[in-house]
Amino acid sequence: MFGYIPPKMQRVRRTTWMPTVRNGDGGPHASKFSGTPWLLQGEAWPKCDNCGKPMPLFLQLNLDTLPEELNKMYGSGLLQLFYCTSADPCCEAECDAFFAFTSAKLVRVIQPEGEPQAAKIPAEAAKFPPLEIVSWKADQDYPNWEEGQEYRVNLTDDEWEQIAAQNFPRAGDKLAGWPVWAQGIEYPNCPICHDIMHLVFQLDSEDHVAHMFGDAGCGHITQCPTHPDQVTFAWACG
């Protein structure tokens, strides 16, 4: 049950979707955490530009099988995030992987045409058990005080505290909705048109992927609404 939501907040209400998962990899087209990604025929497993080691798959989203309410908002194809977890060297720190459009990660949208490569997960990339996303549970979501004020929602401090006490914006791994910002609003800009990129997926520390982003940080995959092939990942911690 929700507590009191001030009427002024209704115009900034969004729907977010929480993933329901089951153990296992699923097929090559499946939405999943970790496991085996779709790779093109003849494509090598993605490696870190810094250390040269194969990077674990953190997330694959089949954009064609997301909830119908999104109405193909993110386009078509498979959105993939590979992320380097090497500790020696610590590529995450050396490459500033917490910023958008940096190395030690690969974020992309590919079109799965033809037959996928029969990929085997390299030992260095087999760090997390695969979880197939089998369904999505819709929930309502509201912004934090800082982003709410950007949308000119004027509430008292007590009202914003009530919103936060109800776990808004929603923490954890989620599709769409409002981001949890650890250090303030940090939407990146599209490198082509320079417009603000929009949230696709929030990847929280040690939720479905047992990786800690800094000190309990929270990461976000964002996408340009005009150039859907422009995607990136960034995170921050308190």
C-alpha positions as CSV (number, residue, x, y, z in Angstrom):
1,M,0.0,0.0,0.0
2,F,1.2,3.5,-0.8
3,G,1.1,6.3,1.6
4,Y,0.0,9.8,0.8
5,I,1.1,11.1,-2.6
6,P,0.4,14.8,-3.0
7,P,-1.8,15.6,-6.0
8,K,0.9,17.8,-7.5
9,M,3.0,14.6,-8.0
10,Q,0.5,12.9,-10.3
11,R,1.7,14.8,-13.4
12,V,5.2,13.4,-13.0
13,R,4.1,9.8,-12.2
14,R,5.7,7.2,-14.4
15,T,5.4,3.5,-14.7
16,T,8.5,1.4,-13.9
17,W,8.8,-2.4,-14.4
18,M,10.6,-4.7,-12.0
19,P,12.1,-7.9,-13.6
20,T,10.9,-11.3,-12.6
21,V,13.7,-13.8,-13.2
22,R,14.4,-17.5,-13.1
23,N,17.7,-19.4,-12.9
24,G,19.2,-20.2,-16.2
25,D,20.5,-18.6,-19.4
26,G,17.5,-18.7,-21.6
27,G,17.9,-18.6,-25.4
28,P,20.2,-16.3,-27.3
29,H,17.3,-13.7,-27.8
30,A,16.3,-13.7,-24.2
31,S,16.4,-10.8,-21.8
32,K,18.8,-11.8,-19.1
33,F,21.3,-10.8,-16.4
34,S,24.7,-12.3,-17.1
35,G,25.0,-15.5,-19.1
36,T,25.6,-15.9,-22.8
37,P,24.8,-13.0,-25.1
38,W,23.8,-13.0,-28.7
39,L,27.1,-12.6,-30.7
40,L,27.3,-12.3,-34.4
41,Q,28.8,-15.1,-36.5
42,G,32.6,-14.7,-36.3
43,E,32.5,-12.1,-33.6
44,A,34.9,-12.4,-30.7
45,W,33.7,-12.1,-27.1
46,P,33.9,-8.4,-26.2
47,K,37.2,-7.6,-24.4
48,C,38.1,-4.6,-22.2
49,D,40.1,-2.0,-24.1
50,N,42.3,-1.5,-21.0
51,C,43.3,-4.9,-19.8
52,G,42.3,-7.0,-22.8
53,K,40.3,-9.5,-20.7
54,P,36.9,-10.7,-21.7
55,M,34.2,-8.7,-20.0
56,P,31.2,-10.3,-18.3
57,L,27.7,-9.7,-19.7
58,F,25.8,-7.7,-17.1
59,L,22.5,-7.3,-19.0
60,Q,20.9,-8.2,-22.3
61,L,17.5,-6.7,-23.1
62,N,15.4,-7.8,-26.0
63,L,13.8,-4.5,-26.9
64,D,11.1,-6.3,-29.0
65,T,9.7,-8.1,-26.0
66,L,9.4,-5.4,-23.4
67,P,6.0,-4.4,-22.0
68,E,3.6,-3.3,-24.7
69,E,2.9,-0.1,-22.8
70,L,6.3,1.2,-23.7
71,N,5.3,1.0,-27.4
72,K,8.8,0.3,-28.7
73,M,10.0,3.4,-27.0
74,Y,13.6,2.1,-27.1
75,G,13.5,0.8,-30.6
76,S,14.2,-2.7,-31.7
77,G,17.0,-5.3,-31.3
78,L,19.1,-6.4,-28.4
79,L,20.6,-3.9,-25.9
80,Q,23.7,-5.3,-24.3
81,L,26.0,-4.2,-21.5
82,F,29.4,-5.8,-21.0
83,Y,31.4,-4.4,-18.0
84,C,35.0,-5.1,-17.0
85,T,35.4,-6.3,-13.4
86,S,39.1,-6.8,-13.4
87,A,40.9,-5.9,-10.2
88,D,44.4,-6.2,-11.5
89,P,44.5,-3.7,-13.1
90,C,41.4,-2.1,-11.7
91,C,40.0,-1.0,-15.0
92,E,36.9,0.5,-13.4
93,A,39.0,3.1,-11.7
94,E,41.7,3.5,-14.3
95,C,39.2,4.1,-17.1
96,D,36.7,6.1,-15.1
97,A,34.1,3.6,-16.0
98,F,31.6,5.3,-13.8
99,F,31.3,8.1,-16.4
100,A,29.3,7.8,-19.6
101,F,31.1,7.1,-22.8
102,T,34.3,5.8,-21.2
103,S,36.1,2.5,-21.8
104,A,36.2,-0.7,-19.7
105,K,32.6,-1.4,-20.8
106,L,30.6,-1.9,-24.0
107,V,27.0,-0.7,-24.4
108,R,25.4,-1.3,-27.7
109,V,22.2,-2.2,-29.6
110,I,22.5,-4.9,-32.2
111,Q,20.1,-6.4,-34.6
112,P,20.0,-10.2,-34.2
113,E,19.8,-11.3,-37.8
114,G,20.6,-14.8,-39.0
115,E,22.0,-17.4,-36.7
116,P,23.9,-16.4,-33.5
117,Q,27.4,-17.6,-32.8
118,A,27.5,-20.7,-30.6
119,A,29.4,-18.7,-27.9
120,K,31.1,-20.2,-24.9
121,I,31.6,-17.9,-21.9
122,P,35.3,-17.3,-21.3
123,A,36.4,-18.2,-17.8
124,E,37.3,-14.6,-17.0
125,A,33.7,-13.5,-17.9
126,A,31.9,-16.3,-16.1
127,K,31.6,-14.5,-12.8
128,F,27.9,-14.3,-12.2
129,P,25.1,-16.9,-12.5
130,P,22.7,-16.3,-15.4
131,L,19.2,-15.2,-14.7
132,E,16.6,-15.1,-17.4
133,I,14.0,-12.3,-17.3
134,V,10.7,-14.0,-17.8
135,S,8.2,-11.2,-17.0
136,W,7.9,-7.6,-15.8
137,K,5.9,-6.3,-12.8
138,A,4.5,-2.8,-13.3
139,D,4.8,-0.3,-10.4
140,Q,4.3,3.5,-10.2
141,D,7.3,5.7,-9.7
142,Y,8.0,9.3,-8.7
143,P,11.2,11.4,-8.9
144,N,13.3,12.6,-6.0
145,W,13.1,16.2,-4.8
146,E,15.8,17.5,-7.0
147,E,14.4,16.1,-10.2
148,G,10.8,16.9,-9.1
149,Q,11.8,20.6,-8.7
150,E,13.3,20.5,-12.3
151,Y,9.7,19.7,-13.4
152,R,8.4,22.5,-11.2
153,V,6.7,20.3,-8.6
154,N,6.7,22.5,-5.6
155,L,6.3,20.5,-2.4
156,T,7.3,21.2,1.2
157,D,10.3,19.5,2.7
158,D,8.0,17.3,4.8
159,E,6.2,16.2,1.6
160,W,9.4,15.3,-0.1
161,E,10.5,13.3,2.9
162,Q,7.2,11.4,2.7
163,I,7.9,10.6,-0.9
164,A,11.4,9.4,-0.1
165,A,10.1,7.3,2.8
166,Q,7.9,5.4,0.4
167,N,11.0,4.3,-1.6
168,F,10.5,6.8,-4.5
169,P,12.1,6.7,-6.9
170,R,12.2,2.9,-6.8
171,A,15.6,1.3,-5.9
172,G,16.9,-1.9,-7.4
173,D,17.0,-3.1,-11.0
174,K,14.2,-1.7,-13.0
175,L,13.1,-0.8,-16.5
176,A,12.0,2.8,-17.2
177,G,10.6,5.0,-14.4
178,W,12.7,7.6,-12.5
179,P,16.4,7.1,-11.8
180,V,17.8,6.9,-8.3
181,W,20.5,9.6,-8.3
182,A,23.3,9.1,-5.7
183,Q,25.0,12.4,-6.4
184,G,22.5,14.6,-8.2
185,I,21.0,14.5,-11.7
186,E,23.5,13.1,-14.2
187,Y,21.8,12.5,-17.5
188,P,24.4,12.3,-20.3
189,N,24.1,14.1,-23.6
190,C,23.9,12.3,-26.9
191,P,27.3,12.6,-28.7
192,I,25.5,13.2,-32.0
193,C,22.7,15.7,-31.3
194,H,23.7,16.7,-27.7
195,D,20.1,16.2,-26.4
196,I,19.6,14.8,-23.0
197,M,19.5,11.0,-23.0
198,H,16.6,9.1,-21.4
199,L,16.7,6.3,-18.8
200,V,16.3,2.8,-20.2
201,F,17.4,0.6,-17.3
202,Q,18.6,1.1,-13.8
203,L,21.2,-1.4,-12.6
204,D,21.7,-1.3,-8.8
205,S,24.5,-2.7,-6.8
206,E,24.3,-6.4,-6.0
207,D,20.7,-6.8,-7.0
208,H,20.5,-9.3,-9.9
209,V,24.2,-9.0,-10.7
210,A,26.4,-9.5,-7.7
211,H,28.7,-6.5,-8.4
212,M,29.1,-3.5,-6.2
213,F,29.4,-0.2,-8.0
214,G,31.8,1.7,-5.8
215,D,30.2,2.1,-2.3
216,A,26.7,0.8,-3.0
217,G,26.4,2.8,-6.1
218,C,23.6,2.8,-8.7
219,G,24.0,2.7,-12.5
220,H,21.9,3.7,-15.4
221,I,21.7,2.7,-19.1
222,T,20.5,5.7,-21.0
223,Q,19.6,6.2,-24.7
224,C,19.1,9.1,-27.1
225,P,15.4,9.2,-28.1
226,T,16.4,10.5,-31.5
227,H,19.4,8.2,-32.1
228,P,18.4,4.9,-30.5
229,D,21.8,3.4,-31.3
230,Q,23.5,5.9,-29.0
231,V,23.4,4.2,-25.6
232,T,25.7,4.4,-22.6
233,F,26.1,3.4,-19.0
234,A,27.2,5.4,-16.0
235,W,27.0,5.0,-12.2
236,A,27.6,7.0,-9.0
237,C,27.7,6.3,-5.3
238,G,27.2,8.5,-2.3
